[in-house]
Amino acid sequence: MQRSRNMEYAASNCPTINATGMYAATPERVLIARGKAGDQAAFTELVRQSYPIASRKVRGIADNPRMSKM
């Protein structure tokens, strides 16, 4: 019950996104806006989608011998 109330609150307080130019309402931008508004489900989905990319970047830095000398 509490979770649905929080999601309704987050959706009602979600900032609007301009649908023109570089500020087009892409699915990722909508998740970011909803996450910033407190929607835990949107934040979780954003993390789930970006985890593989972030993991590859971190592994790339950690496996780079030049970075370990810094």
MDTraj code that builds the backbone (N, CA, C; nanometers):
import mdtraj as md
import numpy as np

residues = "MET GLN ARG SER ARG ASN MET GLU TYR ALA ALA SER ASN CYS PRO THR ILE ASN ALA THR GLY MET TYR ALA ALA THR PRO GLU ARG VAL LEU ILE ALA ARG GLY LYS ALA GLY ASP GLN ALA ALA PHE THR GLU LEU VAL ARG GLN SER TYR PRO ILE ALA SER ARG LYS VAL ARG GLY ILE ALA ASP ASN PRO ARG MET SER LYS MET".split()
xyz = np.array([
    [0.0828, -0.1192, 0.0000],
    [0.0000, 0.0000, 0.0000],
    [0.0870, 0.1252, 0.0000],
    [0.1877, 0.1279, 0.0847],
    [0.2744, 0.2449, 0.0944],
    [0.3486, 0.2705, -0.0361],
    [0.3943, 0.1633, -0.1000],
    [0.4706, 0.1787, -0.2237],
    [0.3858, 0.2435, -0.3331],
    [0.2613, 0.2010, -0.3486],
    [0.1766, 0.2592, -0.4525],
    [0.1479, 0.4061, -0.4229],
    [0.1336, 0.4401, -0.2957],
    [0.1126, 0.5795, -0.2595],
    [0.2350, 0.6633, -0.2966],
    [0.3547, 0.6105, -0.2698],
    [0.4770, 0.6824, -0.3053],
    [0.4899, 0.6988, -0.4557],
    [0.4545, 0.5943, -0.5308],
    [0.4645, 0.6020, -0.6756],
    [0.3647, 0.7035, -0.7312],
    [0.2441, 0.7095, -0.6739],
    [0.1460, 0.8088, -0.7172],
    [0.1969, 0.9488, -0.6867],
    [0.2556, 0.9671, -0.5696],
    [0.3112, 1.0966, -0.5325],
    [0.4219, 1.1361, -0.6279],
    [0.5119, 1.0430, -0.6573],
    [0.6242, 1.0722, -0.7454],
    [0.5750, 1.1054, -0.8855],
    [0.4767, 1.0320, -0.9344],
    [0.4254, 1.0570, -1.0691],
    [0.3567, 1.1930, -1.0760],
    [0.2860, 1.2302, -0.9716],
    [0.2153, 1.3581, -0.9743],
    [0.3112, 1.4758, -0.9603],
    [0.4274, 1.4548, -0.9011],
    [0.5246, 1.5613, -0.8830],
    [0.6405, 1.5518, -0.9810],
    [0.6252, 1.4710, -1.0841],
    [0.7298, 1.4506, -1.1828],
    [0.7484, 1.5778, -1.2643],
    [0.8712, 1.6262, -1.2782],
    [0.8930, 1.7455, -1.3592],
    [0.8587, 1.7190, -1.5054],
    [0.8133, 1.8222, -1.5713],
    [0.7826, 1.8071, -1.7128],
    [0.9117, 1.8168, -1.7935],
    [0.9113, 1.7524, -1.9084],
    [1.0289, 1.7517, -1.9943],
    [0.9891, 1.8104, -2.1279],
    [1.0657, 1.9080, -2.1736],
    [1.0418, 1.9707, -2.3018],
    [1.0593, 1.8672, -2.4124],
    [0.9679, 1.8597, -2.5070],
    [0.9729, 1.7568, -2.6113],
    [1.0386, 1.8052, -2.7399],
    [1.1203, 1.9081, -2.7326],
    [1.1858, 1.9581, -2.8532],
    [1.3366, 1.9567, -2.8361],
    [1.4059, 1.9461, -2.9473],
    [1.5509, 1.9552, -2.9481],
    [1.6186, 1.8502, -2.8635],
    [1.7281, 1.8902, -2.7986],
    [1.8053, 1.7947, -2.7210],
    [1.7359, 1.7561, -2.5907],
    [1.6267, 1.8211, -2.5584],
    [1.5536, 1.7900, -2.4366],
    [1.4307, 1.7033, -2.4640],
    [1.4329, 1.6302, -2.5760],
    [1.3200, 1.5439, -2.6102],
    [1.2989, 1.4407, -2.4994],
    [1.1748, 1.4064, -2.4770],
    [1.1386, 1.3148, -2.3690],
    [1.1704, 1.1704, -2.4080],
    [1.2968, 1.1342, -2.4028],
    [1.3361, 0.9965, -2.4296],
    [1.2995, 0.9113, -2.3087],
    [1.2872, 0.7810, -2.3266],
    [1.2548, 0.6955, -2.2117],
    [1.3544, 0.7112, -2.0962],
    [1.4816, 0.7269, -2.1295],
    [1.5824, 0.7433, -2.0245],
    [1.5619, 0.8748, -1.9490],
    [1.5327, 0.9819, -2.0199],
    [1.5100, 1.1115, -1.9542],
    [1.3864, 1.1070, -1.8648],
    [1.2840, 1.0352, -1.9088],
    [1.1637, 1.0209, -1.8268],
    [1.1969, 0.9461, -1.6984],
    [1.2767, 0.8375, -1.7091],
    [1.3169, 0.7632, -1.5890],
    [1.3987, 0.8511, -1.4953],
    [1.4878, 0.9314, -1.5515],
    [1.5699, 1.0208, -1.4692],
    [1.4812, 1.1207, -1.3954],
    [1.3878, 1.1816, -1.4671],
    [1.2980, 1.2794, -1.4036],
    [1.2131, 1.2143, -1.2956],
    [1.1607, 1.0953, -1.3254],
    [1.0796, 1.0254, -1.2251],
    [1.1647, 0.9849, -1.1053],
    [1.2879, 0.9408, -1.1285],
    [1.3777, 0.9051, -1.0188],
    [1.4098, 1.0241, -0.9301],
    [1.4341, 1.1389, -0.9935],
    [1.4611, 1.2612, -0.9168],
    [1.3411, 1.3037, -0.8344],
    [1.2216, 1.2705, -0.8838],
    [1.0992, 1.3057, -0.8119],
    [1.0688, 1.2073, -0.6988],
    [1.1511, 1.1016, -0.6859],
    [1.1343, 1.0092, -0.5758],
    [1.0722, 0.8753, -0.6120],
    [1.0537, 0.8486, -0.7403],
    [0.9954, 0.7207, -0.7833],
    [1.1026, 0.6125, -0.7760],
    [1.0949, 0.5287, -0.6739],
    [1.1963, 0.4243, -0.6497],
    [1.2008, 0.3233, -0.7643],
    [1.0852, 0.2887, -0.8210],
    [1.0810, 0.1929, -0.9309],
    [1.1531, 0.2473, -1.0539],
    [1.1357, 0.3758, -1.0825],
    [1.2048, 0.4378, -1.1960],
    [1.3550, 0.4406, -1.1717],
    [1.3975, 0.4730, -1.0499],
    [1.5399, 0.4741, -1.0173],
    [1.5997, 0.3345, -1.0314],
    [1.5293, 0.2343, -0.9824],
    [1.5764, 0.0959, -0.9920],
    [1.5914, 0.0544, -1.1379],
    [1.4955, 0.0897, -1.2208],
    [1.5018, 0.0566, -1.3635],
    [1.6186, 0.1277, -1.4306],
    [1.6427, 0.2517, -1.3949],
    [1.7553, 0.3267, -1.4519],
    [1.8883, 0.2619, -1.4150],
    [1.9023, 0.2212, -1.2903],
    [2.0243, 0.1527, -1.2463],
    [2.0390, 0.0188, -1.3188],
    [1.9292, -0.0556, -1.3317],
    [1.9342, -0.1849, -1.4003],
    [1.9789, -0.1690, -1.5451],
    [1.9308, -0.0651, -1.6112],
    [1.9674, -0.0433, -1.7507],
    [2.1122, 0.0036, -1.7670],
    [2.1617, 0.0820, -1.6749],
    [2.2955, 0.1391, -1.6908],
    [2.4053, 0.0551, -1.6269],
    [2.3703, -0.0475, -1.5493],
    [2.4705, -0.1299, -1.4812],
    [2.5707, -0.1942, -1.5768],
    [2.5274, -0.2575, -1.6871],
    [2.6262, -0.3212, -1.7762],
    [2.7275, -0.2218, -1.8337],
    [2.6823, -0.1031, -1.8684],
    [2.7718, -0.0015, -1.9244],
    [2.8713, 0.0441, -1.8183],
    [2.8215, 0.0730, -1.6998],
    [2.9091, 0.1182, -1.5916],
    [3.0096, 0.0103, -1.5532],
    [2.9655, -0.1147, -1.5509],
    [3.0556, -0.2257, -1.5170],
    [3.1696, -0.2376, -1.6172],
    [3.1377, -0.2255, -1.7458],
    [3.2420, -0.2327, -1.8486],
    [3.3426, -0.1191, -1.8335],
    [3.2932, 0.0003, -1.8044],
    [3.3828, 0.1155, -1.7870],
    [3.4763, 0.0943, -1.6680],
    [3.4214, 0.0491, -1.5565],
    [3.5030, 0.0267, -1.4364],
    [3.6057, -0.0826, -1.4613],
    [3.5636, -0.1921, -1.5253],
    [3.6594, -0.2993, -1.5570],
    [3.7681, -0.2488, -1.6509],
    [3.7311, -0.1662, -1.7473],
    [3.8290, -0.1116, -1.8399],
    [3.9330, -0.0267, -1.7688],
    [3.8897, 0.0512, -1.6713],
    [3.9831, 0.1343, -1.5945],
    [4.0671, 0.0464, -1.5026],
    [4.0048, -0.0490, -1.4342],
    [4.0759, -0.1340, -1.3388],
    [4.1765, -0.2252, -1.4079],
    [4.1475, -0.2687, -1.5303],
    [4.2384, -0.3573, -1.6025],
    [4.3469, -0.2828, -1.6789],
    [4.3414, -0.1510, -1.6797],
    [4.4380, -0.0718, -1.7538],
    [4.5641, -0.0548, -1.6693],
    [4.6799, -0.1106, -1.7138],
    [4.8025, -0.1012, -1.6333],
    [4.8500, 0.0419, -1.6144],
    [4.8220, 0.1301, -1.7099],
    [4.8643, 0.2698, -1.6937],
    [4.7896, 0.3375, -1.5810],
    [4.6624, 0.3008, -1.5574],
    [4.5837, 0.3641, -1.4519],
    [4.6306, 0.3199, -1.3140],
    [4.6873, 0.2009, -1.3005],
    [4.7304, 0.1536, -1.1691],
    [4.8552, 0.2246, -1.1208],
    [4.9300, 0.2895, -1.2092],
    [5.0514, 0.3628, -1.1713],
    [5.0243, 0.5044, -1.1265],
    [4.9005, 0.5488, -1.1379],
    [4.8676, 0.6877, -1.1026],
    [4.8525, 0.7043, -0.9549],
])
top = md.Topology()
chain = top.add_chain()
for i, resn in enumerate(residues, 1):
    res = top.add_residue(resn, chain, resSeq=i)
    for name in ("N", "CA", "C"):
        top.add_atom(name, md.element.get_by_symbol(name[0]), res)
traj = md.Trajectory(xyz[None], top)
